[in-house]
Amino acid sequence: MQKNFKYEIICVNKDAVVNVNKRDTDKFIYLDLNFKLNNEIPQKTVLKCVVPATNALAIWSSFDRVHILRPDWGMNEINSRLASGMPIQQLLGFDGNNRMCVSVSDVDTPIKIRMGYNEENAEVICEVEFFALQTNKKNEYNATVRFDFRNIKYYDSIYDTVTWWENECSYKSAPVPESAKLPMDSLWYSFHQNLDYEKILEECRNSKELGLKTVIIDDGWQTGDNNRGYAYCGDWEASKRKMVDMKKLVKEIHNIGMKVILWYSVPFMGIHSHKFEEFKTMLLDETGDKETFFSLDPRYKKVRDYLSTLYENAIKEWDLDGLKLDFIDSFVLNGKSLESDINRDYESLEDAIHALLVETKQKLTKLKSDVLIEFRQSYVGPSIRKYGNMLRVGDCPGDVITNRSQIINLRYTSGKTAVHSDMIMWNKNDTVENAAEQFVNAIYSVPQISMLINELPQNHKKMLKFYIDFWNENKKVLLDGKLTAENPESEYSIARATLEDNEIITPYTNSLVEIFKSNAVVINGTSKETLVLKGAEGYKAKVLNCLGKTVSEFIIKNTLEEVNVSRAGIIYLNK
């Protein structure tokens, strides 16, 4: 247990009283906070603690890719509320272990966690700021801050935090249908808004042959305008020019053997929509681009009823299998929206978002119990997982490093909810190895592909078929196995999924691969064409290239064995 642990409360409300109960267990320090607020709007309140900066290397959080330990005058900061992020931040040691993992029991209230290095005393300062955004009036508020100082692997502390949220803080996630864990074809990067009825069907036929099970029809189905932006969002009527007949399209895709998910930008109301005049007094101030579209304010019952009924009717009338509910993190309070309005039935924005999602889930699951609901970073926290069963990495087209690191971060924090890659895309004139690296870096998630299959070179198509088949054959280990990855401060140098006596290992920047299980698969995600295997003496080895062609077969003779394997190639090992 951490010694020399000092803390204080810095409270802005004049008459507020904050009582702290400190509980020490054999694993954690808990600070139970009780706020007495006299029916006031809570002001920012900070819990500040200090620990010695021994064995202090870097910072991990669930979304921030900047892991450096900043000075206390420019701290590493995470923002958490229902609609974005989650309240967890971790100080990492030089040994790859947990140094201090801080988390909060309340994942809905706007909270910030900050860490920074104090140069005067060589200490790490941690601040947990409550009510970081305006909430509704309260008489009382309770929350627990948990500190984990155990010298264990950093990822085990994160996994334990997720278990704490689920089991002790009552954030149970939604059930996950098997169809949420099958590879998908997303049409965003491949079509953008240039959707076409016949081309969609052609794409579905081609992607079904490769092993993709679901198509996501993205932005563009609701408008004839192809200039990007969201000025035409809000009515959500299928474009007659592009879709022709949405119900018929969905039926034809079902006949091909694929499920259909349809995209909605949940908050956005565009100035060119027919509904804009009806809802123009129920918009969140200073949102959208402030000129051509805005976010609706879910604190109005009329807004929630309109949106949830839209989604209900879409599932009912078009026989959709699911919805991609986008931009929920764009519900934010600014300007005049901070002022009260007697026409709203909720004061708290987060409570209103909850209500919208509850209504939506109830309506959709009543129609289809296994309905697919995709959410996307940054709204991926423990509370919002009650409403969605697919969590996708935020848009990072062609960026394998971001896709890889955010997949791993999401896997750590998402429990059994299906984690999806950002849509995999590449330049079709690139080498097949470079194209394969896009898949290799997404291997520990449910892959979403966003390439026009009929335009791919034959070797790219062959590679994609090989990797989709590989993923389908090994998805139990890849998704259900315990995922561990080293060096988060370097965007993860090597990752490993382990299930029983099986492991799948992907070195990304580390060419030395230790083998622990009797059945192992090593995927070469490095820029090298050789890997060094440790602990595989006596194993049978079979090496394939990224097209699935067998290159060599042999017995490993040494404790340290250098193996030739092409980039994005695979080594199968078994005793």
C-alpha positions as CSV (number, residue, x, y, z in Angstrom):
1,M,0.0,0.0,0.0
2,Q,1.2,3.5,-0.8
3,K,2.9,5.4,2.0
4,N,3.1,9.2,2.2
5,F,-0.3,9.5,0.5
6,K,-1.5,13.1,1.1
7,Y,-4.8,14.6,-0.1
8,E,-7.0,17.7,0.3
9,I,-10.3,19.0,-1.0
10,I,-10.6,22.4,-2.8
11,C,-14.2,23.5,-2.9
12,V,-15.7,26.5,-4.7
13,N,-19.2,26.5,-3.3
14,K,-19.2,28.8,-0.3
15,D,-21.7,26.9,1.8
16,A,-20.9,23.4,0.5
17,V,-19.6,20.8,2.9
18,V,-17.5,17.8,1.6
19,N,-16.9,14.9,4.0
20,V,-14.3,12.3,3.1
21,N,-14.2,8.8,4.5
22,K,-10.9,7.1,3.8
23,R,-11.0,3.3,3.6
24,D,-7.8,1.2,3.3
25,T,-8.0,-2.4,2.1
26,D,-5.3,-4.9,1.2
27,K,-5.5,-3.8,-2.5
28,F,-6.9,-0.3,-2.7
29,I,-7.4,3.1,-1.0
30,Y,-11.0,4.4,-1.3
31,L,-12.0,7.9,-0.6
32,D,-15.8,8.1,-0.2
33,L,-16.9,11.7,-0.8
34,N,-20.2,13.1,0.4
35,F,-21.2,16.6,-0.8
36,K,-23.8,18.7,1.1
37,L,-24.9,21.3,-1.4
38,N,-28.1,23.0,-0.1
39,N,-29.9,22.6,-3.4
40,E,-27.3,24.5,-5.3
41,I,-25.7,24.0,-8.7
42,P,-22.4,22.3,-7.8
43,Q,-19.3,24.3,-8.6
44,K,-16.0,22.8,-9.6
45,T,-14.6,20.8,-6.6
46,V,-11.1,19.3,-6.7
47,L,-9.7,16.3,-4.8
48,K,-5.9,16.8,-4.9
49,C,-3.4,14.1,-3.9
50,V,0.4,13.9,-4.0
51,V,2.7,10.8,-4.3
52,P,6.5,10.6,-4.6
53,A,7.6,10.5,-8.2
54,T,9.5,7.3,-7.9
55,N,9.4,4.8,-10.7
56,A,7.3,7.3,-12.7
57,L,7.6,6.9,-16.5
58,A,4.4,7.8,-18.3
59,I,0.6,8.3,-18.2
60,W,-2.1,5.9,-19.6
61,S,-5.7,6.9,-20.2
62,S,-8.5,5.4,-22.2
63,F,-8.4,7.8,-25.1
64,D,-5.4,10.1,-25.0
65,R,-2.5,9.0,-27.2
66,V,0.0,11.4,-25.6
67,H,1.6,9.3,-22.8
68,I,4.3,11.6,-21.6
69,L,4.4,12.7,-18.0
70,R,3.9,16.4,-18.3
71,P,4.8,19.0,-15.7
72,D,2.1,20.1,-13.2
73,W,1.7,23.4,-14.9
74,G,0.5,21.6,-18.1
75,M,-1.0,18.3,-16.7
76,N,-2.1,15.3,-18.6
77,E,-5.9,15.6,-18.4
78,I,-8.8,13.3,-19.2
79,N,-12.4,14.5,-19.5
80,S,-15.2,12.1,-18.6
81,R,-19.0,12.3,-18.7
82,L,-21.8,10.0,-19.8
83,A,-21.4,11.0,-23.5
84,S,-17.6,10.9,-23.6
85,G,-14.7,9.2,-22.1
86,M,-14.4,7.5,-18.7
87,P,-12.9,8.5,-15.3
88,I,-9.7,6.5,-15.2
89,Q,-6.0,7.6,-15.5
90,Q,-2.9,5.7,-14.6
91,L,0.7,6.5,-13.8
92,L,3.0,3.9,-15.4
93,G,6.4,2.7,-14.0
94,F,9.6,2.0,-15.9
95,D,9.0,-1.7,-15.5
96,G,5.6,-1.7,-17.3
97,N,3.7,-2.0,-14.1
98,N,1.0,0.1,-12.5
99,R,2.3,2.9,-10.3
100,M,-1.0,4.6,-9.5
101,C,-4.4,3.9,-11.1
102,V,-7.1,6.5,-10.2
103,S,-10.7,5.9,-11.0
104,V,-14.1,7.2,-9.9
105,S,-17.3,5.3,-9.2
106,D,-19.6,7.9,-10.9
107,V,-19.0,7.7,-14.7
108,D,-21.9,10.0,-15.7
109,T,-21.2,13.3,-14.0
110,P,-18.7,15.6,-15.8
111,I,-15.3,14.8,-14.2
112,K,-11.7,15.6,-15.0
113,I,-8.6,13.7,-13.8
114,R,-5.2,15.3,-14.2
115,M,-1.7,14.1,-13.4
116,G,1.5,16.1,-13.6
117,Y,5.1,16.2,-12.3
118,N,6.0,18.7,-9.6
119,E,9.6,19.9,-10.1
120,E,9.9,21.6,-6.7
121,N,9.4,18.3,-4.7
122,A,9.9,15.6,-7.4
123,E,6.3,14.4,-6.8
124,V,3.3,13.5,-9.0
125,I,0.3,15.6,-8.4
126,C,-3.1,14.1,-9.2
127,E,-6.3,16.1,-9.3
128,V,-9.9,14.8,-9.6
129,E,-12.2,17.6,-10.5
130,F,-15.9,17.1,-10.0
131,F,-18.7,19.0,-11.8
132,A,-16.3,20.0,-14.6
133,L,-19.3,21.0,-16.6
134,Q,-22.5,22.5,-15.3
135,T,-25.0,20.0,-13.9
136,N,-28.4,20.4,-12.2
137,K,-29.0,21.6,-8.6
138,K,-28.3,19.1,-5.9
139,N,-28.8,18.8,-2.2
140,E,-26.4,15.9,-1.9
141,Y,-23.9,14.1,-4.1
142,N,-21.8,10.9,-3.4
143,A,-18.9,9.4,-5.2
144,T,-15.9,7.2,-4.5
145,V,-12.4,7.7,-5.8
146,R,-10.4,4.5,-5.9
147,F,-6.5,4.5,-5.8
148,D,-4.7,1.3,-6.9
149,F,-1.0,1.4,-6.0
150,R,-0.3,-2.3,-6.5
151,N,2.9,-3.3,-8.3
152,I,1.1,-5.4,-10.9
153,K,1.0,-5.2,-14.7
154,Y,-0.7,-2.0,-15.8
155,Y,-3.4,-3.8,-17.8
156,D,-4.4,-5.9,-14.8
157,S,-5.2,-2.7,-12.9
158,I,-7.3,-1.4,-15.8
159,Y,-9.1,-4.7,-16.1
160,D,-9.8,-4.7,-12.3
161,T,-11.2,-1.1,-12.6
162,V,-13.7,-2.3,-15.3
163,T,-14.7,-5.2,-13.1
164,W,-15.3,-2.7,-10.2
165,W,-17.5,-0.5,-12.3
166,E,-19.5,-3.5,-13.5
167,N,-19.9,-5.4,-10.3
168,E,-19.8,-2.8,-7.5
169,C,-20.9,0.4,-9.3
170,S,-23.7,-1.3,-11.2
171,Y,-22.7,-0.4,-14.7
172,K,-23.8,-3.6,-16.5
173,S,-23.3,-3.6,-20.2
174,A,-25.8,-4.7,-22.8
175,P,-25.8,-8.3,-24.1
176,V,-23.8,-8.7,-27.2
177,P,-25.4,-10.8,-30.1
178,E,-23.0,-13.0,-32.0
179,S,-23.6,-10.9,-35.2
180,A,-21.9,-8.0,-33.4
181,K,-18.7,-10.1,-33.5
182,L,-18.6,-10.8,-37.2
183,P,-16.6,-8.9,-39.8
184,M,-18.4,-6.0,-41.5
185,D,-18.2,-4.0,-44.7
186,S,-18.6,-0.2,-43.9
187,L,-19.4,2.0,-46.9
188,W,-18.0,5.3,-45.5
189,Y,-14.4,5.4,-46.8
190,S,-15.3,3.4,-49.9
191,F,-18.3,5.5,-51.0
192,H,-18.4,8.5,-48.7
193,Q,-21.7,10.2,-49.6
194,N,-21.7,8.9,-53.2
195,L,-24.0,6.1,-52.5
196,D,-25.7,4.2,-55.4
197,Y,-28.4,1.5,-55.1
198,E,-26.9,-0.9,-57.6
199,K,-23.3,-0.3,-56.5
200,I,-24.3,-1.1,-52.9
201,L,-25.7,-4.4,-54.0
202,E,-22.6,-5.2,-56.0
203,E,-20.4,-4.4,-53.0
204,C,-22.5,-6.6,-50.8
205,R,-22.2,-9.5,-53.2
206,N,-18.5,-9.1,-53.4
207,S,-17.9,-8.6,-49.7
208,K,-20.1,-11.6,-48.8
209,E,-17.8,-13.8,-50.9
210,L,-14.9,-12.6,-48.8
211,G,-16.6,-13.6,-45.6
212,L,-18.1,-10.2,-44.5
213,K,-21.4,-10.7,-42.7
214,T,-22.9,-7.2,-42.3
215,V,-23.0,-3.9,-44.3
216,I,-23.1,-0.5,-42.7
217,I,-24.7,2.1,-45.0
218,D,-23.2,5.4,-43.8
219,D,-23.8,9.1,-44.4
220,G,-25.4,10.0,-47.7
221,W,-28.4,7.8,-47.7
222,Q,-30.5,10.7,-46.4
223,T,-29.6,13.4,-48.8
224,G,-28.9,14.0,-52.5
225,D,-26.2,16.5,-51.6
226,N,-22.6,15.1,-51.7
227,N,-20.7,18.1,-50.3
228,R,-20.1,16.5,-46.9
229,G,-21.3,18.4,-43.8
230,Y,-24.6,17.9,-42.0
231,A,-26.7,20.8,-43.3
232,Y,-29.3,18.2,-44.6
233,C,-29.5,16.1,-41.5
234,G,-32.6,16.1,-39.4
235,D,-35.5,14.7,-41.6
236,W,-33.9,11.3,-42.1
237,E,-35.9,10.4,-45.2
238,A,-34.2,8.1,-47.7
239,S,-32.9,9.9,-50.8
240,K,-35.1,8.7,-53.7
241,R,-32.2,9.3,-56.1
242,K,-29.7,7.2,-54.2
243,M,-31.7,4.6,-52.4
244,V,-34.7,4.3,-54.8
245,D,-36.5,2.2,-52.2
246,M,-34.9,1.6,-48.9
247,K,-37.1,-1.3,-47.9
248,K,-36.4,-3.1,-51.1
249,L,-32.7,-2.5,-50.8
250,V,-32.6,-4.0,-47.4
251,K,-34.6,-7.0,-48.6
252,E,-32.2,-7.6,-51.5
253,I,-29.2,-7.3,-49.1
254,H,-30.8,-9.8,-46.8
255,N,-31.3,-12.1,-49.8
256,I,-27.5,-11.9,-50.5
257,G,-27.0,-13.1,-46.9
258,M,-25.9,-10.0,-45.1
259,K,-27.3,-7.9,-42.3
260,V,-27.9,-4.1,-42.7
261,I,-26.9,-1.3,-40.3
262,L,-27.9,2.3,-41.1
263,W,-26.1,5.4,-40.0
264,Y,-27.6,8.4,-38.1
265,S,-25.9,11.4,-36.7
266,V,-28.0,11.5,-33.6
267,P,-27.8,15.2,-32.4
268,F,-27.5,17.0,-35.7
269,M,-30.3,19.2,-37.2
270,G,-29.3,20.9,-40.4
271,I,-30.7,24.3,-41.6
272,H,-31.8,22.7,-44.9
273,S,-33.9,20.0,-43.2
274,H,-37.7,20.4,-43.2
275,K,-37.7,19.9,-39.4
276,F,-35.4,22.8,-38.7
277,E,-38.1,25.4,-38.2
278,E,-40.0,23.0,-35.9
279,F,-36.9,22.4,-33.7
280,K,-35.0,25.7,-34.0
281,T,-35.8,26.7,-30.4
282,M,-34.7,23.3,-29.1
283,L,-31.0,23.4,-30.2
284,L,-27.9,23.5,-28.1
285,D,-26.1,26.8,-28.4
286,E,-22.7,27.1,-30.1
287,T,-22.8,23.5,-31.4
288,G,-22.3,22.0,-34.9
289,D,-20.5,24.4,-37.2
290,K,-22.7,27.2,-35.7
291,E,-24.0,28.1,-39.2
292,T,-25.3,25.2,-41.2
293,F,-26.1,22.6,-38.5
294,F,-26.6,22.4,-34.7
295,S,-27.1,19.7,-32.1
296,L,-30.6,19.2,-30.7
297,D,-31.2,19.5,-27.0
298,P,-32.4,16.2,-25.5
299,R,-33.6,18.0,-22.4
300,Y,-36.8,18.7,-24.3
301,K,-39.1,15.7,-24.3
302,K,-40.2,16.5,-27.9
303,V,-36.6,16.0,-29.1
304,R,-36.2,12.7,-27.4
305,D,-39.6,11.5,-28.6
306,Y,-38.8,12.5,-32.2
307,L,-35.4,10.8,-32.3
308,S,-36.4,7.6,-30.6
309,T,-39.5,7.2,-32.8
310,L,-37.3,7.9,-35.9
311,Y,-35.1,4.9,-35.0
312,E,-38.1,2.7,-34.1
313,N,-39.8,3.4,-37.4
314,A,-36.6,2.8,-39.4
315,I,-36.2,-0.7,-37.9
316,K,-39.9,-1.4,-38.2
317,E,-40.5,-0.1,-41.8
318,W,-37.2,-1.0,-43.4
319,D,-36.5,-4.2,-41.5
320,L,-33.0,-3.0,-40.5
321,D,-30.8,-5.2,-38.3
322,G,-29.2,-2.3,-36.5
323,L,-28.2,1.4,-36.3
324,K,-24.9,3.3,-36.2
325,L,-25.8,6.1,-33.8
326,D,-23.1,8.6,-34.4
327,F,-21.9,11.9,-32.7
328,I,-23.5,11.4,-29.3
329,D,-20.5,13.2,-27.8
330,S,-21.7,16.3,-29.7
331,F,-24.4,16.9,-27.1
332,V,-22.6,19.7,-25.2
333,L,-23.6,22.7,-23.2
334,N,-22.5,26.2,-24.2
335,G,-23.7,29.8,-24.1
336,K,-27.4,30.2,-23.7
337,S,-28.0,26.5,-23.2
338,L,-26.5,26.9,-19.7
339,E,-29.5,29.1,-18.9
340,S,-32.7,27.5,-17.5
341,D,-35.9,26.9,-19.6
342,I,-39.2,25.9,-18.0
343,N,-40.1,24.0,-21.3
344,R,-37.4,21.4,-20.6
345,D,-38.2,18.4,-18.5
346,Y,-34.6,17.8,-17.6
347,E,-32.0,20.2,-16.2
348,S,-29.1,17.9,-16.6
349,L,-27.8,17.2,-20.1
350,E,-26.3,13.9,-19.1
351,D,-29.6,12.8,-17.5
352,A,-31.4,13.7,-20.7
353,I,-29.0,11.7,-22.8
354,H,-29.6,8.8,-20.5
355,A,-33.3,9.2,-21.0
356,L,-33.0,9.3,-24.8
357,L,-30.9,6.2,-24.9
358,V,-33.2,4.3,-22.5
359,E,-36.2,5.2,-24.7
360,T,-34.3,4.2,-27.9
361,K,-33.1,0.9,-26.5
362,Q,-36.5,-0.1,-25.2
363,K,-38.2,0.7,-28.5
364,L,-35.6,-1.1,-30.6
365,T,-35.2,-4.2,-28.5
366,K,-38.9,-4.6,-28.4
367,L,-38.8,-4.9,-32.2
368,K,-35.6,-7.0,-32.4
369,S,-34.0,-8.3,-29.3
370,D,-30.7,-8.8,-31.1
371,V,-30.6,-5.4,-32.7
372,L,-27.1,-4.1,-33.4
373,I,-26.2,-0.7,-32.0
374,E,-22.8,0.8,-32.8
375,F,-21.2,3.6,-30.8
376,R,-17.9,5.3,-31.6
377,Q,-15.1,6.9,-29.6
378,S,-15.3,8.9,-27.5
379,Y,-18.7,7.8,-26.1
380,V,-17.5,4.3,-25.0
381,G,-17.7,4.5,-21.2
382,P,-19.1,2.0,-18.7
383,S,-22.5,3.7,-18.5
384,I,-23.2,4.1,-22.2
385,R,-22.3,0.4,-22.8
386,K,-25.7,-0.4,-21.4
387,Y,-27.2,0.9,-24.6
388,G,-24.8,-0.2,-27.4
389,N,-23.3,-3.6,-28.2
390,M,-20.6,-2.5,-30.6
391,L,-17.8,0.1,-29.9
392,R,-15.7,1.4,-32.7
393,V,-12.4,3.2,-32.8
394,G,-12.8,6.9,-33.9
395,D,-12.0,7.8,-37.5
396,C,-8.3,7.4,-38.3
397,P,-8.2,6.6,-42.1
398,G,-5.0,4.7,-43.1
399,D,-3.5,5.3,-39.6
400,V,-2.4,1.9,-38.4
401,I,-0.8,3.2,-35.2
402,T,-3.9,5.0,-34.0
403,N,-6.2,2.1,-35.0
404,R,-3.9,-0.4,-33.1
405,S,-3.5,1.7,-30.0
406,Q,-7.2,2.6,-29.7
407,I,-8.3,-0.9,-30.3
408,I,-6.1,-2.1,-27.4
409,N,-7.3,0.7,-25.2
410,L,-10.9,-0.1,-26.0
411,R,-10.3,-3.8,-25.4
412,Y,-9.0,-3.0,-21.9
413,T,-12.0,-1.0,-20.9
414,S,-14.9,-2.6,-22.7
415,G,-15.6,-5.8,-20.9
416,K,-17.5,-8.2,-23.2
417,T,-18.8,-5.5,-25.5
418,A,-17.7,-6.0,-29.1
419,V,-14.8,-3.7,-30.0
420,H,-14.5,-2.8,-33.7
421,S,-11.7,-1.3,-35.7
422,D,-12.0,1.9,-37.5
423,M,-12.8,1.1,-41.1
424,I,-9.7,-0.5,-42.8
425,M,-8.7,1.2,-46.0
426,W,-5.5,1.6,-48.1
427,N,-4.4,2.9,-51.5
428,K,-5.1,0.1,-54.0
429,N,-1.7,0.9,-55.7
430,D,0.2,0.1,-52.6
431,T,2.1,-3.1,-52.0
432,V,0.1,-6.0,-50.8
433,E,2.3,-6.2,-47.6
434,N,1.5,-2.6,-46.8
435,A,-2.2,-3.2,-47.4
436,A,-2.0,-6.3,-45.1
437,E,-0.5,-4.2,-42.3
438,Q,-3.9,-2.3,-42.1
439,F,-5.5,-5.6,-41.1
440,V,-2.6,-6.8,-38.9
441,N,-2.9,-3.7,-36.8
442,A,-6.6,-4.3,-36.3
443,I,-6.4,-8.0,-35.6
444,Y,-7.6,-7.9,-32.0
445,S,-10.9,-6.2,-32.9
446,V,-13.8,-7.0,-35.1
447,P,-12.6,-5.8,-38.5
448,Q,-14.6,-3.3,-40.5
449,I,-13.5,-3.1,-44.2
450,S,-14.1,0.0,-46.3
451,M,-12.6,-0.8,-49.7
452,L,-14.5,-1.3,-53.0
453,I,-13.9,-5.0,-53.5
454,N,-14.3,-5.1,-57.3
455,E,-11.6,-2.4,-57.7
456,L,-8.9,-4.2,-55.7
457,P,-5.9,-5.8,-57.5
458,Q,-6.2,-9.6,-57.4
459,N,-3.3,-10.0,-54.9
460,H,-5.0,-7.5,-52.5
461,K,-8.3,-9.4,-52.8
462,K,-6.5,-12.7,-52.1
463,M,-4.7,-11.2,-49.1
464,L,-8.0,-9.8,-47.7
465,K,-9.8,-13.2,-48.2
466,F,-6.9,-14.9,-46.4
467,Y,-6.9,-12.6,-43.5
468,I,-10.7,-12.6,-43.1
469,D,-10.7,-16.4,-43.1
470,F,-7.8,-16.4,-40.6
471,W,-9.7,-14.0,-38.4
472,N,-12.9,-16.0,-38.5
473,E,-11.0,-19.2,-37.7
474,N,-9.3,-17.6,-34.7
475,K,-11.8,-15.1,-33.5
476,K,-12.4,-17.0,-30.2
477,V,-8.8,-16.5,-29.1
478,L,-8.6,-13.0,-30.7
479,L,-11.8,-11.7,-29.0
480,D,-12.3,-13.9,-26.0
481,G,-8.7,-14.4,-25.0
482,K,-7.1,-12.1,-22.5
483,L,-5.4,-9.3,-24.4
484,T,-2.1,-7.9,-23.1
485,A,0.2,-5.4,-24.8
486,E,3.6,-4.0,-23.8
487,N,4.9,-0.5,-23.8
488,P,1.8,1.7,-24.0
489,E,4.1,4.7,-23.9
490,S,5.3,3.6,-27.4
491,E,1.9,2.8,-28.9
492,Y,2.3,-0.9,-27.9
493,S,5.3,-2.7,-29.2
494,I,3.8,-6.2,-29.0
495,A,0.3,-7.6,-28.3
496,R,-0.9,-11.0,-27.3
497,A,-4.3,-12.7,-26.9
498,T,-4.2,-15.8,-24.7
499,L,-7.0,-18.4,-24.2
500,E,-6.3,-21.7,-22.4
501,D,-3.3,-23.3,-24.2
502,N,-3.5,-21.0,-27.3
503,E,-2.0,-17.6,-28.0
504,I,-1.8,-15.2,-30.9
505,I,1.0,-12.8,-30.8
506,T,1.6,-9.7,-32.9
507,P,5.0,-7.9,-32.6
508,Y,4.7,-4.4,-34.0
509,T,8.1,-2.8,-33.1
510,N,9.6,-5.5,-31.0
511,S,11.2,-8.4,-33.1
512,L,11.8,-10.7,-30.1
513,V,8.8,-12.9,-29.4
514,E,8.5,-15.1,-26.4
515,I,6.4,-18.3,-26.7
516,F,4.5,-19.5,-23.7
517,K,1.7,-21.8,-24.9
518,S,1.7,-25.1,-26.8
519,N,-0.2,-23.6,-29.7
520,A,1.0,-20.2,-30.8
521,V,0.5,-18.0,-33.9
522,V,2.9,-15.1,-34.5
523,I,1.8,-12.4,-37.0
524,N,4.6,-10.2,-38.2
525,G,3.5,-6.6,-37.7
526,T,7.0,-5.2,-37.8
527,S,8.8,-3.6,-40.7
528,K,11.4,-6.4,-40.6
529,E,11.4,-9.7,-42.4
530,T,12.9,-11.7,-39.6
531,L,11.7,-12.4,-36.1
532,V,13.5,-14.0,-33.1
533,L,11.5,-16.6,-31.3
534,K,12.3,-17.3,-27.6
535,G,11.2,-20.5,-25.8
536,A,10.0,-22.4,-28.9
537,E,12.7,-25.0,-29.0
538,G,11.3,-28.3,-30.4
539,Y,8.1,-26.7,-31.8
540,K,7.0,-27.4,-35.4
541,A,6.9,-24.2,-37.4
542,K,4.9,-23.4,-40.5
543,V,5.5,-20.0,-42.2
544,L,3.0,-18.3,-44.5
545,N,3.1,-15.1,-46.4
546,C,0.3,-12.5,-46.3
547,L,-1.4,-14.2,-49.3
548,G,-1.7,-17.5,-47.3
549,K,1.0,-19.3,-49.3
550,T,3.2,-21.7,-47.3
551,V,6.8,-20.5,-47.5
552,S,8.6,-23.0,-45.2
553,E,8.1,-25.8,-42.6
554,F,10.7,-26.9,-40.1
555,I,11.5,-27.8,-36.5
556,I,12.8,-25.0,-34.2
557,K,16.1,-26.2,-32.8
558,N,17.3,-23.4,-30.5
559,T,16.0,-21.5,-27.5
560,L,16.6,-18.3,-29.5
561,E,15.7,-18.9,-33.2
562,E,15.8,-16.4,-36.0
563,V,12.9,-17.1,-38.4
564,N,12.5,-15.6,-41.8
565,V,8.9,-14.4,-42.2
566,S,7.7,-11.7,-44.7
567,R,5.9,-8.6,-43.5
568,A,2.4,-9.4,-42.5
569,G,3.3,-13.1,-42.7
570,I,2.3,-15.6,-40.1
571,I,4.2,-18.3,-38.2
572,Y,2.1,-21.3,-36.9
573,L,3.8,-23.0,-33.9
574,N,2.8,-26.2,-32.0
575,K,4.5,-28.8,-30.0
